[in-house]
């Protein structure tokens, strides 16, 4: 059976014992005994993978270089060439010839090369698996086109690294390797979600590619048993139907049903479009608009007061970015003024958050260089006035808190829903303070517009009304009940809600404990415990009597509600965690101190405050659908994005 380990079948199977193997793709077990036919049929019928000898790269390794093997005896059996010297020599007898040639032959004698020296060592399936896995990362991690394996430079590079490895062609990668890896990753992710995801936060969004093709992405986020935040991309799939609430809801429902998550979603986060809001309402999911998107709408609405000034700034930036002469003079001017690393101007992008702030900030930073360079250009756009430069500087100070809040809440590796209420309160407070500062009147108008928009916008006013956001903030050890101290009603309502949720958890845990105790069978007649009791006659005497009696006396007393109140109060009495510390790590270390509250924290703190994960998926999709991959089909895009997001 050792020879069969070199079959390409073992690239997709793992041996369990002498007669069973498990498919690496779908995790099913099959019997193979003395032949591999059963395994080959499974790969061919279930995964469309052909493992015939003609398609087996491992067997091809055994045949390379065979045509170049020389006969090792040819050099020694070939007749010597006749002498070309002009001198004549007397004939030598055969016996004398043998005696004279012996020393020379011994001196020139070398060890005969074994046939192994000409045939390359066969590559095992395990070695080929590792190399194939590393090769596929070129496409799933780096988004290289499949045809890179046919580039001459790459083929020569691989050959120098390992001459025994045969590169698969682009068709095999596209039609066999990537689909097999995708199916394997789907199985692993479903096992992870089923095992670890007790409650999840869902984010979703839609996107249109440069090829005018529409896609929809759905991600989930949950806290595992080790109190680590995990993220899974359920899919980024083509969506060509009309983007109505009904159509969107059907696609989301289909995805959640496929992953068995319909009853586990505690919060769904999307942008503020009406169609996706309607879709989530149809599915009866608790939903929230992306907080970063809400902030961007507030800022864009307020900046309309200075559209004329911003248009002039954009015109100057566009001139320097399009004119090579102007750009070179700006670069030279910075160097001549002692700037070792010259910078370029940044253009505003309407669909990119905070891009207006970044444009103004860089524009103000390069004020001296821009003013000096504009004076050197023949056809330069009109420069700004001194007052306008002051307005831009003060605008940067007014927009800086919103940029910082967007950056903080857009994190994907840590929970962000607990930050939403804190950040919303902080932005309102900052705008109140700036409205009383000695800014230019035009800047104060922008600040007041920011403040009024936040206070009047329904999506902003409803943040503190969200029970999910209040629970997340309360259970964050960095904040607890501090953000609610300004309102006694909100403070008491939030605390009562936490106690109510915790009471339900305690009751369920108590019922499960009672059921487990009832299911414990009594000792059998032949057990050691019964024999020990029989030794002492009819009197029930056990070494566990004392500990059982003491344990029964210290069992938790009181109602589930009273125990919930005590645990919440103990949580509030502990010192506040520093703001730069990880709250999930705190819960991981203190879970034993709060046996029931940590369960509620695990179910609640998985929520995010933005739909940024989907936005980042679409950013990666834009890297895949480039000019070198204009013929890439949408199902391959779906597989590559799924593998890129979930392969870690």
N, C-alpha and C positions, 0 to 999 in steps of 0.2 A: 504493500500500500504506500510505501515511501515514494515510489515513482509518481504516483498520482498527486502528490503534494506539489508537483511542478505543473499541474494542469491549471489553466486559467480559471477553472471553476472556483478554485480556492481564493481568488481575488474577491469573491462575493460571499463566501461561506467561512464559518469558524467551527472547528471541530469541538464537539461537546464530549463525546466518548468514542469508543471504537466503532460504533455503528450509527451515530447520530451527528448531525451538523446543523448549525443555525444560520439562516440567511442574514447577512449583515444589513440588508436593505429593509425587509419587512419583518425581521425578527422571528420568522416561523421556523419550526424544527422539522427536519426531514431525515429519513433513514437512507444511508448510502451503502452500507455493508461492503461488498467486494467490488462494486462498480459505481461509477458516478452518473449513470444515466438518469436516475431520479432527480439529482441536483441540476443536471443540464436541462431537463424538461421544465423544471420550475423556473429557471432563469429565462428560458426561451418563451414560455407561455405567460408567465406573470410579469416579467420585467423586460421582455423583448431583447434579451441579451444572448447573442449567439456565441457559444463556446466551442465551436468546431475547431479541429487542429489547424485549419487554414487561417483562422482568426486568432490563433494563440501566439502572442508575442514571445511568451516564455519558451515555447518550443522552437520558435524561429531563432532564438539566441543560440540554440545548440548547433545550428547549421552554418552560422556565419564563419567566414575565413576557411572553411574546409577546402575550397578550391585552391587556396594558396599554400597548402601543405607540400613541402618538398620532400623527396625521398632522402632520408638522412644518410643512406649508404651510397648515394650517387657520387659524392666527392671522393669517397674512399675506393670505389670500384672502377672509377674512370681510368683509362690507360694514360700513363704519363706521356707528355708531348716529347717528340724527338728533339735532340739537342740541335741548336742552331749554330754552334761554334764551328769554326773551320778546322780545328785539330782533329786528328784521327785517333781513335782509341781501339786497343786490342779487345777482341771479344772476351767476355768474362763467362766462366762456367756458371750454371744455375746454382750450384751449391755455394760458390763464392759470392754470387750475387745476393743470396739470402743472408749470408753472414754479414756482408758489408752494409746491407740496408737495415738490419735490425736496430742499431742504435738510433738511426734517423727516424724510423717508424715509431719507436718508443717515445722519442722526444716530441714528435708531432702528434702522438695519440691523445685524444680528448674523449671525455665522457659523451656517450651518445644521448642526444636530446630525446626525452620521453615524448610520447604523443600528446601528453597533457600540456606540454609546453606550447603546442601549436593551437590547441582548442581552448577558447576562453571558458572560464568557469561559469557554469550555469547559474542564472539568477533565480533565487527562490521566489515563491509567490509573496512571502512576507516582505522581502526587500522591494519587490515591484509595487506592492501596496503602498509602502511608505513614500516611494518616489512619485507614484501616481497622485497620492494625496497632496504632496507638495506642489506638483504640477498644477493641479486643479485650483490651488489658491491664487495662481496667476489670473484666473478668470473670475473667481468668486470674491477675492479680496481686492485685487488690483484692477479688475475690470478690463483686462487685456483682451483683444479680439481673439477668437478661436484660431484664426489663421497664423497666429504667431508661431505655432509649432511647425509651420511650413516655411518660415523665414530661414534662409541659408545660414545667417549668422547665429541664430539661436540653435539650429540643429548642430552646427559645428561646436558651439559652446557645450551643449549637452553631451556630445560624443567625447569631448576631452574630459569631462567630469566622470563619465561612466560609459565606456564603449559598449558594454553589454546591454544597456537599456535602449529599447526600441521605442521611439516617440510615437504615440498614437496620432493618427491624422485628425484634422479638424472635424471631419464628419463623425468619427468615433467619439470625440469629446462632446460634440453637440447632441448626438442622438443616443449615446450610451452612457458615458461617464457622468455628465451633468444630471440627466434624469435620474440615474441610480443614486447619486449623492443627494439629490433633492428629496427623493422618496425616503431615503434613510433618515435625513434630517427631519422630515415631517413626522415620522414615527417617533423619533427621540423627543421632539418638542411636545407631541401629544402626551407622551408618557410623563414628561416633566410637568405639564400643566395639570394633568389628572392627579398627579401625586402631591404637588406642592401648592397649586393655586386654590386657596379656599375662597378668596374673593378677589376680584380684579377690577382695575380701572381701564376703560377702553378709550382709545383716541382714534379718530377717523377724519379723513379729508379727501378731497378730489383734486386732480391735477391734469393739465393738458400739455402734452409733449410738443416739441418743435415740429413733429410730423403731424400735428393736429389730431393726436390720438388721446383719448381720455382714459385716465386710470383712477382707481380708488384704492386707498390703503387703510388697513385696520390693524392696530397694535393693541396689545394688552400689557398691563404692568401689575405685578403682585409681589408680595413679600413671602419668601420661602421659610422653611423651618429654622433656618439659621439667621433670620431677621436681616436678609439681604434683599435689596430691591432687584427684581428680575424683569426683563422686558422680552416680549416675543412678538415678532411680526406674523400675524395670522395670514396675511396675503396682501400683495399689491397686484391687482388684476385689472384687466381691460374692462371698461364700463362705457359701452356705446349707446346705452339707452338715454332717454331724456332724463335730466337730473331733477326729477320731481321727488317729492317726499315719499310717495308710494314706492317708486322704483328703488330709491336709495334704501328704504326700510327693508325691502325684500332681499336685497343683496347683503345687508348687514345681518339680517335674520338667518340667511343661508349660511353665512360664515360662522356665526355663533353656534348654530345647531351642529355644524360639522365638527366643531371643537368642544361641544357639550358645555357651553359657557353661558347660556341664556339666563340661568338663575344665579350666576356668580357675579354679574356686573353690578357694582355698587355705584359707579359714576361713569358717565360717557362725556368726553370732552371733544368739542369740535369748534370750527370757526362760528362766526355769528350770522351766517347765511340762513335765511328762512327755510330753505328746502331741507337742509340737514337737521334743523331744529324740529321741523314737522316729522321727519323720518324717525327721530329718536322718541318723539311723543307718541307716534303710532306704535312703536315697540314698547311703550310704557317704561322707558329707562330714565333714571335720574340723569339729567344732563346739565352741562354748564358750558357757556361760551369761553373760548380761549382767552385767558386774561391778558396775554401779551398782545393778541389781536385787538382786544378792547382798548388797551393803552395806546396802541398805534392809531386807532380811530380817533381817540381823544386828542392826540397830538396833531394829527393831520387836520382835524377840524379847526384847531386853534391857529395853526400856521397860515390859514387862508387870509388872515388879517394882513400878512406881509407877503402876499403872492408876488407883487411887483418887484420887491427887493430880492426875493429868492429867485425870480426869473432872471434878473441881471447877474446874480451870482452864478447861476447855471450857464448863462451865456459865456461868461469868462472862463469857467471850468471847461466847457465844451471847446472853446477856442484853443486852449492849451493842450487839450487831449487830441484834437484833430490835426493841429498844425505842428509838424515836426520842427519847423524853425522856432516857433514860440516855445515849444517844449524844451528844445536844446538850450535856448537862451535862459529859460528859467532854471534849468539844471546848472548851467555855467555860473549864473548869478549867485546861486547858493554856495557853490564851491569857492568862488572868489570872496565870499563873505565869511569864510571859515566853517561852513557846514560840511563835515566830513562825509556824511551820508545823506545826500539830497533826497527829498521826498517829492512825490507826485500828488497832484490834486485828485480828489475823489468825487465821482459823479453821483448825483442822487438817483436812486432807483425806486420807482413808485411802489413796487411790490415787496420791497425789502425793508424790514423794520429798522428804524433808527438811521436809515441811510441819509436822511436830511441832516440829522445831527452830525454824523460823521463828515458830511460835505462841508458844513459850516465850520466845524471844529478845525479841519485841516486848512480851510481857506483862511481862517483867522490866524492859525499858526504860521502860515507863510505870507503874512501881510506885507512885510518889508520886501520880500523877494517878488511878490506879485506887483506891487507898486513900482518897483524899480524896473522890472522886465517890461511892463506895459508901456513905460516911457521910451523904451528902446525899439519897440515894434512899429512898423510903418502903418499897418492896418489893424490896429488893436481895438478891441471893444472898449466902451466908455468905462473909466475907472469909477470906483465908489467914492462918495464924499466922506469926510471925516466923521460926521455924525452917523452915517450908515455903518461904518466900521465899528463904532461903539455899540450900536444896536446889535450887530452880529455877535460881538463878544458877550453882551449881556444875555442874548438869546441862548448862547451855549450854556451859561450858568443855569438858566431856567429849564433847559431840556436835559441837563445832565442827570437829575434824579430819575427821570423816566427811562433813560438809557440804562442806568444801573439796575433799576427794577426789572426791566426786560431781560437783561443778561442773567440776573439771579434766578428769575422764575422760569427761564428757558432750559434749566438743567434737566438732563435725562437720566443721570446716574444716581440721583437722590430725589427724595420726595419733595414736591413743591406745592401741593394743595394747602399745606399748613402755613405757607408764606403769603397766600393771596390776601387774606384779611389784614395781616400785618402790613404788607406793602401798600395796600389801598389806603389804610389809615395814615401811613407815613407820607404818601404823596399828597394827600389832602392837607396834612399839617405843614408840609414844606411849602405848598402854594400859598397857604395862609401867611406864612412868614415872609415869603418873597413879595407878596402884595403890599407889604408895609415897608419894603426897602426902597432906597433912593435910586431906583432904576429910571431909565428913560420912559416917558409916558407911553410910547408905542410898545415897549417891552412889558410894561405893567398891564396894558390892554391884553396882551397874549397870556400873561399869568392869570388874570381874572377870567379870561375865556377858558383856560384850562380848568380852573377851579369850578366855574359854573357848569361846564360840561360834565365833569365828574359827578357833581352833586345832583344833576338833573337826569343823567343817563340811567335808564332802568337797569341795565346789566351791571352797572356800578353800584347802584343802591341796593340791589338784591344780594350782593355778596355776603353781607352779614346775616341775611335771612336764611342762607343755605345751611341746613343742619349738617350736611357732610363736611362743609368747610369749617364749621364751628367745632365739630368733633375732631377733625384733623388738627386744628390749632390747639385745642384743649389737651390732646394727647401727645403733642410735641413738647418734650421736656424743656425746650428752650423758651417756650412761651406760656404754656399752661393756661391759666385764666387771666393773665395780665391784659391781653388785648380787649377784654370785656369789662374791665373795671369802670369804664366811663358810663356804663349803662347797667343798673341793677337788674333790670328785667332780662336783658340778654345774658348776663352772668348767671342768674338763677335758672333761666330756661335751659342754658347749655349744660349746667351741672346736673339738673334733673334729667335731662336727656341721656347723659352719660350713665347716671345711676340706673335709669330704666333699662338701657341696653345691657349693662353689666348684670343686673338682676336676672334677665332672661338667660344669660350665659351661665350663671351660677345654678339656676334651676335645671337647665339641660345637663350640666355636668353632674349634678346630684342624682338625677334620674338615671344617667348612664352608669354611675357608680353603683347604684342600687341594683340595676339589672345585672351588672357583672358579678356582684356578690351572690345574687340568687342563682346564677348559673354555675357556681363552684360546686362540684359534686361532693357528697360526703365520702369519708374514707372507706375503702372496701375492706372486706373481712380479712383479706390476706395482707393488708398494708402493715408497715412497721408500726404506725401509730396505734392501730387496733391491737396488734400483738403486745405493744408496750402496756396498753391499758389493761389487757387481759392478765398481764403478769401481776398487776396489783388487785386482781379480783374485779368485783363489780364497781368499785369506786372509780369515777372519772378523774384521773390525775394525769396532767400533761405538763411538759416543761414550758409550754407556751401560755399557760393560764395567767401568769402574772402580767406579761407584756400585753396580752389581749385585753385584760381587764383595765390596765392603765391607758391603753390606746382608746378604748371605748369612752373613757372618762374625759379625754382631751379632744374628742371630736368637735368640729365647729358647732357652736350653738347659735341660736337666733335665727331669724328669718333670712331669706335670700336678700331682701332689700336692706336689712340692717348690715349684713356683711358687705354688700356693695357700697354702702355709705362709708363704712370704716375704711375699705380699701381705697376709695377715691380720696378720702381725707388724708390718709397716709401719703398718697401720691402728691397731694398739694403741699404737704408740710416739708417735703424734701426740697433742698436748694435748687434753684433754677440752673439748668445746664448752660454753659457758655455758648454764645451764638455761633461760634466757628466750629463747634464740636458736632459729631455725627449723632443725631437722635436715635437712629436705628441701632447703632452700636450701644447706646445707653440702654435701650430696651433689651438687647441681647444679654447684657451683663446683669440686668435687674429683673429679668423675667421671673425668677424664683421668688423675688420679694412681692410680686404682684401676680399671683397664680391665675387670676381671672382677667384683670385689667390688661395684661399683656396680650391676651387673646383678642380683645376688642381693638387694641392698638394694631395688631397684625392685620386685622380685617379692614381697618380704616386708613392707615397711613400709606397704603399703596396708591392713593389718588394723586394725580398730577394736576397742575394748574393751567397747563397749556396743551395744545395739540402739536407741539414742536417735534415729537418723534416722527409723526407722519410727514411734516415738512422736510425733515432730514432724509427720509426715505426718498422723497421726490427729488431732492438735490442729488442724491446718488443715481437715481434713474436718469437724470439729465447727463450724468457722466457716461452712462452706458449707451444711450441713444445719441451717439455722436456721428460725425461724418464717416468714420471708418466702419461703423456698424449700422449703416442705413437699412440693410436688409434683414436685420435681426428681428425675429418674430416675437410677438408679445408674450407667448408662453415661455420663451427663453428668458425674457426680461423678468417675468414673474419668478422663475427659478433662481436667477442670479441674485435678485434683490432679497429673496427669502434666505438664501444661503449666506449672503453677506451679513445680514442682520442677525441671524440665529446661529451661525457656525461657532460662535464662542461659547 
